[in-house]
Amino acid sequence: MKPLYYKYILLCLVTMALSVLPLRAQLQGADWQNVSCTAPSDKLATFRSEGSADKKDQVAADAKCRLFFALFYRGVPGINDEQPLIDNDDPRITAPFFNGSRAFEAYVINTEGGTDNARKVDGKYRAAVTITVSMKVLYEYLQKHGVMEKKSLFGSESGPLMPSIIVVPYRKTGENFVSILENDFDRRLAVSNVVDGFRSRNVVTSNIEQLVRSAQRRDAYNANNATSNDRELLLSSGADVYVEVDLKKNSNEKGNQVSLILRAYETATGAELASKDGITNYYPQASTEKLVKLAVQSHLQAFLDDICSHWTKPATASGQGTRVVMQFDLDASCTATLRDPVAAQNGQPLTNVLRLWVRKNCFKAQYHLKGAVDESMVFDYVTMPPVDQDGLPMDAEQFAYLLQEFLNEKGVSTRYVTEGNTILFTILSVD
């Protein structure tokens, strides 16, 4: 009986592996820039994935399948860019994610879109789907079964809570990311070396080139308005921090020299977090490419120490919070104003209700109200607490959700979107 049993097991494994090959081949040729992470976290991460299917109700499942294939074998911009999760592939573990078993459903917490927003493209329905995944549970499963090596992940109990980063070239007046990336190899090289430095510390790093190319494919990058587009790219990248890399090259009879300037800013607020300047000696025979690498290697570690010091405390109530921008606007159909009273709050104006909630729920009273009028209210920064009441790291999506729940209880109907660390609320009605 044993030989037959082993033959049966071997046949099952081969069948399982072969059943997933056609789907893998299909996904291998997919446009992987249509998968990205909009809210990175090693707890709960939110992704945007485009799905394609013959029927509308199958689009969301295809988007999930594409997302997990990208996570496993490609890397997703914003969370594991160019660093696939799967180190030792085993079809017994990975195949059920891409066949009829749909094993990925066990790790998907929430799905939005896929049916209502589907459109016909080349005879198939296609749509962008927002997918929230329990990354912590997924990591544990993959590591337990030996297909993913254990790593010190940012935000985990074994390592410090680090920000997500996007590294960009410094733009002079009249420049934009596209022109720099296409025409200045040395600055592109400097950005690449800085990115490598962050990754060496297990910091999630987005790829600006991939974000630009993806936006161009979606016709979302207008060359006539590239400067404002660049700002939108930063806000939509999901990165907590953006790092500007500035480079200056000098040449004279002594040889070549390179000056490097690094600046780190909070993406949502623009507040400067760290800076470092460096300059190489003159080298008669050295190319500028070699000097760029030398300048980065000589000055990057001190810069990393400065910026990462803001996140070295673990995510506890005594840690450091993250700042977000919050804006409130009226829907076109709303008949009330932000100055109108809220009955459930003893007739207090809505502006005061919002201000008091922010004051009570922000971290150590760290917020600043930029201004409030009848139609709009803006906090140019609000520091979120490091963790929520469950002890999990707080993010912009959770912070906005808590405020929406509070407002619903008070008879204020709202909707919101989060773009990186910017929260945009729309007031629909006020009771």
C-alpha positions as CSV (number, residue, x, y, z in Angstrom):
1,M,0.0,0.0,0.0
2,K,2.8,2.4,0.8
3,P,4.2,2.6,-2.8
4,L,0.6,3.3,-4.1
5,Y,0.1,5.9,-1.4
6,Y,3.3,7.8,-2.3
7,K,2.5,7.6,-6.0
8,Y,-0.9,9.1,-5.2
9,I,0.7,12.0,-3.2
10,L,3.2,12.6,-6.0
11,L,0.4,12.7,-8.6
12,C,-1.5,15.2,-6.5
13,L,1.5,17.5,-6.2
14,V,2.2,17.3,-9.9
15,T,-1.5,18.0,-10.7
16,M,-1.5,20.9,-8.4
17,A,1.6,22.4,-9.8
18,L,0.4,22.0,-13.4
19,S,-3.0,23.4,-12.7
20,V,-1.5,26.8,-11.6
21,L,0.9,27.0,-14.5
22,P,-1.5,28.6,-17.1
23,L,-2.6,31.2,-14.6
24,R,1.0,32.0,-13.6
25,A,1.9,32.4,-17.3
26,Q,-1.0,34.7,-17.7
27,L,-0.1,36.8,-14.7
28,Q,3.6,36.8,-15.7
29,G,2.8,38.9,-18.7
30,A,0.4,41.3,-16.8
31,D,1.0,45.0,-16.4
32,W,2.3,44.9,-12.9
33,Q,2.3,48.7,-12.5
34,N,-1.4,48.3,-12.0
35,V,-0.7,46.8,-8.5
36,S,0.5,49.2,-5.8
37,C,0.3,49.7,-2.0
38,T,-1.6,52.8,-0.9
39,A,-1.3,52.3,2.8
40,P,1.8,50.2,3.8
41,S,1.9,48.4,7.1
42,D,3.1,45.0,8.4
43,K,-0.2,44.7,10.2
44,L,-3.0,45.7,7.8
45,A,-2.0,47.1,4.4
46,T,-4.2,48.6,1.7
47,F,-3.6,48.0,-1.9
48,R,-4.9,49.1,-5.3
49,S,-5.1,46.3,-7.9
50,E,-6.7,46.2,-11.3
51,G,-8.6,43.1,-12.2
52,S,-9.8,41.8,-15.6
53,A,-12.5,39.2,-16.2
54,D,-15.2,38.0,-18.6
55,K,-17.9,38.9,-16.0
56,K,-18.2,41.9,-13.7
57,D,-18.6,39.8,-10.6
58,Q,-15.3,38.0,-11.3
59,V,-13.2,41.2,-11.5
60,A,-12.5,41.6,-7.8
61,A,-11.3,38.0,-7.5
62,D,-9.0,38.5,-10.4
63,A,-7.6,41.7,-8.8
64,K,-6.9,39.8,-5.6
65,C,-5.2,37.0,-7.5
66,R,-3.0,39.6,-9.3
67,L,-2.2,41.3,-6.0
68,F,-1.0,38.1,-4.2
69,F,0.9,37.0,-7.3
70,A,2.7,40.4,-7.3
71,L,3.4,40.2,-3.5
72,F,4.7,36.6,-3.8
73,Y,6.8,36.8,-7.0
74,R,7.3,40.4,-8.1
75,G,7.2,42.8,-5.2
76,V,4.6,45.6,-4.9
77,P,5.6,49.3,-5.0
78,G,5.2,50.8,-1.6
79,I,5.6,47.7,0.6
80,N,8.0,45.0,-0.9
81,D,9.1,46.7,-4.1
82,E,11.6,44.3,-5.9
83,Q,11.7,42.1,-2.8
84,P,9.2,39.1,-3.4
85,L,7.8,37.5,-0.3
86,I,8.4,33.9,-1.6
87,D,12.0,32.8,-1.0
88,N,11.5,29.0,-1.4
89,D,8.5,28.3,-3.6
90,D,6.5,25.2,-2.7
91,P,3.4,24.6,-4.9
92,R,1.6,22.8,-2.0
93,I,1.5,26.2,-0.2
94,T,1.4,28.7,-3.0
95,A,-0.8,27.0,-5.7
96,P,-4.1,27.3,-3.7
97,F,-3.7,31.1,-3.9
98,F,-4.0,30.9,-7.7
99,N,-6.5,28.1,-8.5
100,G,-10.1,27.6,-7.6
101,S,-9.2,27.3,-3.9
102,R,-8.8,31.1,-3.6
103,A,-6.7,30.8,-0.5
104,F,-6.0,34.5,-0.5
105,E,-9.6,35.1,0.8
106,A,-8.4,34.1,4.3
107,Y,-6.1,37.1,4.4
108,V,-8.3,39.7,2.8
109,I,-10.0,41.9,5.4
110,N,-12.0,44.2,3.1
111,T,-12.6,44.7,-0.7
112,E,-14.0,47.8,-2.4
113,G,-14.9,48.1,-6.1
114,G,-14.7,45.6,-8.9
115,T,-18.3,45.5,-10.0
116,D,-19.9,48.9,-10.0
117,N,-16.8,50.6,-11.5
118,A,-16.0,47.9,-14.1
119,R,-15.6,49.0,-17.7
120,K,-15.2,47.1,-20.9
121,V,-11.6,47.0,-22.3
122,D,-10.7,44.7,-25.3
123,G,-13.8,42.6,-24.7
124,K,-13.3,42.1,-20.9
125,Y,-14.4,43.9,-17.8
126,R,-11.7,45.8,-16.0
127,A,-11.7,47.7,-12.7
128,A,-9.5,49.1,-10.0
129,V,-10.1,47.3,-6.6
130,T,-9.1,48.5,-3.2
131,I,-8.0,45.5,-1.1
132,T,-7.0,45.5,2.6
133,V,-4.8,42.5,3.6
134,S,-3.8,41.2,7.0
135,M,-0.1,41.2,6.3
136,K,0.9,40.0,9.8
137,V,-1.2,36.8,9.4
138,L,0.0,36.3,5.9
139,Y,3.6,36.6,6.9
140,E,3.1,34.1,9.8
141,Y,1.5,31.6,7.4
142,L,4.2,31.8,4.8
143,Q,7.0,31.7,7.3
144,K,5.5,28.8,9.2
145,H,5.4,26.7,6.0
146,G,9.0,27.6,5.0
147,V,8.3,29.5,1.8
148,M,9.2,32.9,3.2
149,E,12.3,33.5,5.3
150,K,11.9,35.3,8.6
151,K,12.9,38.9,8.4
152,S,13.1,41.8,10.8
153,L,10.2,43.8,9.4
154,F,9.5,47.4,10.2
155,G,6.6,47.8,12.7
156,S,7.2,44.2,14.1
157,E,7.8,43.5,17.7
158,S,11.4,42.4,16.7
159,G,12.3,45.7,15.1
160,P,11.7,49.4,15.3
161,L,8.7,51.1,13.7
162,M,10.0,52.7,10.6
163,P,8.3,55.1,8.1
164,S,7.6,54.3,4.5
165,I,9.8,56.4,2.2
166,I,9.8,57.7,-1.3
167,V,13.1,59.1,-2.6
168,V,13.0,61.7,-5.3
169,P,15.4,64.0,-7.1
170,Y,15.5,67.7,-6.1
171,R,13.6,69.8,-8.6
172,K,14.7,73.2,-9.7
173,T,12.2,75.8,-10.9
174,G,10.8,74.6,-14.2
175,E,11.9,71.0,-13.7
176,N,9.8,67.9,-13.0
177,F,10.4,64.3,-12.1
178,V,10.0,63.0,-15.7
179,S,12.6,65.4,-17.2
180,I,15.1,64.6,-14.5
181,L,14.7,60.8,-14.6
182,E,15.0,60.8,-18.4
183,N,17.8,63.3,-18.8
184,D,20.1,63.3,-15.7
185,F,21.8,59.9,-15.2
186,D,23.9,61.1,-12.2
187,R,20.8,62.3,-10.2
188,R,19.0,59.1,-11.1
189,L,22.0,57.2,-9.9
190,A,22.1,59.2,-6.6
191,V,18.4,58.5,-6.0
192,S,19.0,54.7,-6.6
193,N,21.9,54.6,-4.1
194,V,19.9,56.4,-1.4
195,V,17.0,53.9,-2.0
196,D,19.4,51.0,-1.5
197,G,20.6,52.6,1.8
198,F,17.0,52.7,3.2
199,R,16.3,49.1,2.1
200,S,19.4,48.0,3.9
201,R,17.6,49.0,7.1
202,N,14.3,47.2,6.1
203,V,12.6,50.5,5.4
204,V,9.7,50.3,2.9
205,T,10.7,52.4,-0.1
206,S,8.5,53.4,-3.0
207,N,10.0,53.7,-6.5
208,I,9.4,57.2,-8.0
209,E,10.2,56.0,-11.6
210,Q,7.5,53.3,-11.4
211,L,5.0,55.7,-10.0
212,V,5.6,58.2,-12.8
213,R,5.5,55.5,-15.5
214,S,2.2,54.1,-14.0
215,A,0.7,57.6,-14.0
216,Q,1.7,58.2,-17.6
217,R,0.1,54.9,-18.7
218,R,-3.1,56.0,-17.0
219,D,-2.9,59.4,-18.7
220,A,-2.8,60.9,-15.1
221,Y,0.5,62.8,-15.7
222,N,0.0,66.0,-17.7
223,A,3.3,67.3,-19.0
224,N,1.8,70.8,-19.1
225,N,1.2,70.7,-15.4
226,A,4.0,68.4,-14.3
227,T,5.0,70.3,-11.2
228,S,1.6,70.0,-9.5
229,N,1.4,66.4,-10.8
230,D,4.6,65.7,-8.9
231,R,3.1,66.9,-5.7
232,E,0.0,64.6,-6.3
233,L,2.3,61.7,-6.9
234,L,4.0,62.2,-3.5
235,L,0.6,62.5,-1.7
236,S,-0.8,59.4,-3.5
237,S,2.4,57.3,-3.0
238,G,1.3,56.2,0.5
239,A,4.8,57.2,1.8
240,D,5.1,58.8,5.2
241,V,8.3,60.6,4.2
242,Y,9.8,61.9,1.0
243,V,13.5,62.4,0.7
244,E,14.9,64.9,-1.8
245,V,18.4,64.2,-3.3
246,D,20.2,67.2,-4.7
247,L,23.4,66.9,-6.6
248,K,26.0,69.3,-7.9
249,K,29.0,68.4,-10.0
250,N,32.2,70.5,-10.2
251,S,35.1,70.2,-12.6
252,N,38.4,72.1,-12.8
253,E,42.1,71.5,-13.2
254,K,42.1,69.6,-9.9
255,G,39.7,67.0,-11.3
256,N,36.0,66.2,-10.5
257,Q,34.1,66.8,-7.4
258,V,30.5,66.1,-6.3
259,S,28.3,67.8,-3.7
260,L,25.3,66.0,-2.2
261,I,22.4,67.4,-0.2
262,L,19.8,65.2,1.4
263,R,16.6,66.5,2.9
264,A,13.7,64.5,4.5
265,Y,10.2,65.8,4.8
266,E,6.8,64.6,6.1
267,T,4.8,63.9,2.9
268,A,1.5,65.2,4.3
269,T,2.7,68.4,6.1
270,G,6.0,69.2,4.4
271,A,7.7,69.5,7.8
272,E,11.5,68.9,7.6
273,L,12.7,65.9,9.6
274,A,16.4,65.6,8.7
275,S,19.1,67.0,6.5
276,K,22.7,66.2,5.6
277,D,25.2,67.9,3.3
278,G,28.3,66.3,2.0
279,I,31.1,67.0,-0.5
280,T,33.8,64.8,-2.0
281,N,37.4,65.7,-2.6
282,Y,38.7,66.5,-6.1
283,Y,39.8,63.4,-8.0
284,P,41.7,63.8,-11.2
285,Q,40.7,60.5,-12.8
286,A,37.4,59.7,-11.2
287,S,34.2,59.8,-13.2
288,T,31.2,61.6,-11.8
289,E,29.3,58.3,-11.6
290,K,31.9,56.9,-9.2
291,L,31.9,60.2,-7.2
292,V,28.1,60.1,-6.9
293,K,28.4,56.6,-5.2
294,L,31.2,57.8,-3.0
295,A,29.2,60.9,-1.9
296,V,26.2,58.8,-1.0
297,Q,28.2,56.1,0.8
298,S,30.1,58.7,2.8
299,H,27.1,60.6,4.1
300,L,24.1,58.4,3.9
301,Q,24.5,56.5,7.2
302,A,24.4,59.7,9.4
303,F,21.3,60.9,7.5
304,L,19.6,57.5,8.0
305,D,20.4,57.7,11.7
306,D,18.8,61.2,11.9
307,I,15.6,60.3,10.0
308,C,15.1,56.8,11.5
309,S,15.5,58.2,15.0
310,H,12.0,59.7,14.7
311,W,10.7,56.1,14.5
312,T,13.0,54.1,16.7
313,K,10.5,53.7,19.5
314,P,8.2,50.7,19.3
315,A,4.5,51.4,18.6
316,T,3.3,51.9,22.1
317,A,1.3,54.6,23.8
318,S,4.5,56.3,24.8
319,G,5.9,56.3,21.3
320,Q,5.8,59.0,18.7
321,G,2.8,59.8,16.5
322,T,2.5,60.5,12.8
323,R,1.2,63.8,11.4
324,V,-1.6,64.0,8.9
325,V,-3.4,66.8,7.1
326,M,-7.2,66.9,7.6
327,Q,-9.6,68.9,5.4
328,F,-13.4,69.1,5.6
329,D,-15.6,70.4,2.7
330,L,-19.3,70.5,2.1
331,D,-20.9,68.3,-0.6
332,A,-22.6,70.2,-3.4
333,S,-26.0,68.8,-2.2
334,C,-25.5,69.7,1.5
335,T,-27.8,72.5,2.6
336,A,-26.0,73.1,5.9
337,T,-22.7,74.9,6.6
338,L,-19.9,74.0,8.9
339,R,-21.1,76.8,11.2
340,D,-24.5,75.2,11.7
341,P,-25.4,73.6,15.0
342,V,-25.2,69.9,15.7
343,A,-28.3,68.9,17.7
344,A,-26.7,65.8,19.3
345,Q,-23.9,68.0,20.6
346,N,-26.0,70.5,22.4
347,G,-26.3,72.8,19.4
348,Q,-22.5,73.4,19.1
349,P,-21.3,74.5,15.6
350,L,-19.9,71.6,13.5
351,T,-16.6,73.4,13.3
352,N,-16.3,73.3,17.1
353,V,-17.4,69.6,17.2
354,L,-14.6,68.7,14.8
355,R,-12.0,70.8,16.6
356,L,-12.8,69.3,20.0
357,W,-12.7,65.7,18.6
358,V,-9.3,66.4,17.0
359,R,-8.1,68.1,20.3
360,K,-9.2,65.1,22.3
361,N,-8.0,62.3,20.0
362,C,-4.7,63.7,18.6
363,F,-1.4,62.8,20.3
364,K,-0.3,65.1,23.1
365,A,-2.5,68.0,21.9
366,Q,-0.3,68.3,18.8
367,Y,-2.4,69.9,16.1
368,H,-2.8,73.1,14.2
369,L,-6.0,74.5,12.8
370,K,-5.1,76.5,9.6
371,G,-8.6,78.0,9.2
372,A,-12.3,77.5,9.1
373,V,-15.1,79.1,7.0
374,D,-18.7,78.2,6.3
375,E,-17.7,75.8,3.5
376,S,-14.3,74.5,4.5
377,M,-12.1,73.7,7.5
378,V,-8.4,72.7,7.3
379,F,-6.0,71.3,9.9
380,D,-2.5,71.7,8.3
381,Y,-1.3,69.0,10.7
382,V,-2.8,66.6,13.3
383,T,-0.5,64.2,15.1
384,M,-2.2,60.8,15.3
385,P,-1.5,58.6,18.4
386,P,1.0,55.9,17.8
387,V,-1.5,53.1,18.5
388,D,-5.2,52.7,18.6
389,Q,-7.2,51.3,21.6
390,D,-6.4,47.7,20.5
391,G,-2.7,48.4,20.7
392,L,-2.2,48.3,16.9
393,P,-0.3,51.0,15.0
394,M,-2.5,53.9,14.0
395,D,-2.7,54.9,10.4
396,A,-4.6,57.6,8.5
397,E,-7.3,55.2,7.3
398,Q,-8.1,54.0,10.9
399,F,-8.0,57.6,12.3
400,A,-10.4,58.8,9.6
401,Y,-12.7,55.8,10.3
402,L,-12.9,56.6,14.0
403,L,-13.9,60.2,13.3
404,Q,-16.5,59.1,10.8
405,E,-18.0,56.7,13.3
406,F,-18.1,59.5,15.9
407,L,-19.8,61.9,13.4
408,N,-22.4,59.2,12.4
409,E,-23.4,58.9,16.0
410,K,-24.0,62.7,16.1
411,G,-26.1,62.7,13.0
412,V,-23.4,64.1,10.7
413,S,-23.2,62.1,7.5
414,T,-19.8,62.0,5.8
415,R,-17.6,60.3,3.3
416,Y,-13.8,60.4,3.2
417,V,-10.7,59.4,1.2
418,T,-7.1,59.1,2.4
419,E,-4.3,60.0,0.1
420,G,-1.1,59.0,1.9
421,N,-1.2,61.0,5.1
422,T,-3.8,63.4,3.9
423,I,-7.5,62.9,4.9
424,L,-10.2,64.5,2.9
425,F,-13.7,64.6,4.4
426,T,-16.9,65.6,2.6
427,I,-19.9,66.6,4.8
428,L,-23.1,65.2,3.2
429,S,-25.7,66.3,5.7
430,V,-26.0,67.6,9.3
431,D,-29.0,66.8,11.6
